Amino acid sequence: MKNLAGLMKQASQMQKKMEEMQARLDSLAIEGESGAGMVRVTLSGKGELRAVRIDPRLADPAEMEMLQDLLVAAHAEARRKMEATAAEEMQKVTGGLSLPPGMKLPF
């Protein structure tokens, strides 16, 4: 029974660390850009879109397709950065413990 109690205590500590990590991720602002900085998007560490900034020179109706492409590219860059940051935070919490394939925490 001692082992079970110890395991439960470890699980509780892990849960607390996970909650702290989720709060840290949510407070992050991760930025992606495209078009040499003319389009910027900001995501939370959980992937929520927080802001979009567009250089006014791109507001030309004849350039809308390029603007749309730049938005997608900036979002993709921010998303990659967010996923890398989340993976780093997860490594801190799990102490390098590998999760089974397909298991993504905390999302």
C-alpha positions as CSV (number, residue, x, y, z in Angstrom):
1,M,0.0,0.0,0.0
2,K,3.0,2.3,0.5
3,N,3.7,2.2,-3.2
4,L,0.1,3.1,-4.1
5,A,0.2,6.1,-1.7
6,G,3.5,7.2,-3.2
7,L,2.1,6.8,-6.7
8,M,-1.0,8.8,-5.8
9,K,1.2,11.6,-4.4
10,Q,3.3,11.6,-7.5
11,A,0.2,11.8,-9.7
12,S,-1.1,14.7,-7.6
13,Q,2.2,16.6,-8.0
14,M,2.2,15.9,-11.7
15,Q,-1.4,17.2,-12.0
16,K,-0.4,20.4,-10.2
17,K,2.6,20.9,-12.5
18,M,0.4,20.3,-15.5
19,E,-2.0,23.0,-14.4
20,E,0.9,25.4,-13.8
21,M,2.3,24.7,-17.2
22,Q,-1.1,25.2,-18.8
23,A,-1.4,28.6,-17.1
24,R,2.1,29.6,-18.3
25,L,1.3,28.5,-21.9
26,D,-2.0,30.5,-21.9
27,S,-0.1,33.6,-20.7
28,L,2.5,33.4,-23.5
29,A,2.4,35.6,-26.6
30,I,4.0,33.8,-29.6
31,E,4.3,35.8,-32.8
32,G,4.7,34.6,-36.3
33,E,5.3,36.9,-39.3
34,S,5.4,36.8,-43.1
35,G,6.1,39.2,-45.9
36,A,9.2,40.6,-44.2
37,G,7.1,41.5,-41.1
38,M,4.3,43.1,-43.1
39,V,1.8,40.6,-41.6
40,R,2.1,39.4,-38.0
41,V,-0.1,37.2,-35.9
42,T,0.1,36.5,-32.2
43,L,-1.1,33.2,-30.6
44,S,-1.3,32.1,-27.0
45,G,0.7,29.1,-26.0
46,K,-2.5,27.1,-26.4
47,G,-2.9,28.2,-30.0
48,E,-5.6,30.8,-29.6
49,L,-5.3,33.7,-32.1
50,R,-4.8,36.8,-30.0
51,A,-3.9,39.5,-32.6
52,V,-3.4,40.2,-36.3
53,R,-1.3,43.2,-37.5
54,I,-1.2,44.1,-41.1
55,D,0.9,46.8,-42.7
56,P,-1.5,49.4,-44.2
57,R,0.3,49.2,-47.5
58,L,-1.2,45.7,-48.0
59,A,-4.8,47.0,-47.8
60,D,-4.9,47.4,-51.6
61,P,-8.0,45.5,-52.9
62,A,-5.8,44.3,-55.8
63,E,-3.5,42.6,-53.3
64,M,-6.1,40.7,-51.3
65,E,-4.9,37.3,-52.4
66,M,-1.4,38.0,-51.4
67,L,-2.6,39.4,-48.0
68,Q,-4.6,36.2,-47.4
69,D,-1.6,34.0,-48.2
70,L,0.6,36.1,-45.9
71,L,-1.9,35.7,-43.1
72,V,-1.9,31.9,-43.5
73,A,2.0,31.9,-43.6
74,A,2.3,34.0,-40.5
75,H,-0.2,31.9,-38.6
76,A,1.6,28.7,-39.6
77,E,4.9,30.1,-38.3
78,A,3.3,31.2,-35.0
79,R,1.7,27.8,-34.7
80,R,5.1,26.0,-35.2
81,K,6.7,28.2,-32.5
82,M,3.8,27.6,-30.2
83,E,4.0,23.8,-30.6
84,A,7.8,23.9,-30.0
85,T,7.3,26.0,-26.8
86,A,4.5,23.6,-25.6
87,A,6.8,20.6,-26.2
88,E,9.6,22.3,-24.2
89,E,7.2,23.0,-21.3
90,M,6.0,19.4,-21.4
91,Q,9.5,18.1,-21.1
92,K,10.0,20.3,-18.0
93,V,6.9,18.9,-16.4
94,T,7.4,15.2,-17.3
95,G,11.2,15.3,-16.7
96,G,11.9,14.0,-20.2
97,L,9.4,11.1,-19.9
98,S,8.2,10.2,-23.4
99,L,4.5,10.1,-24.0
100,P,3.0,7.4,-26.2
101,P,2.6,8.3,-29.9
102,G,-0.5,10.4,-30.5
103,M,-0.9,11.4,-26.9
104,K,-0.7,15.2,-26.7
105,L,-1.0,16.9,-23.3
106,P,-2.4,19.2,-22.1
107,F,-4.6,19.8,-25.2
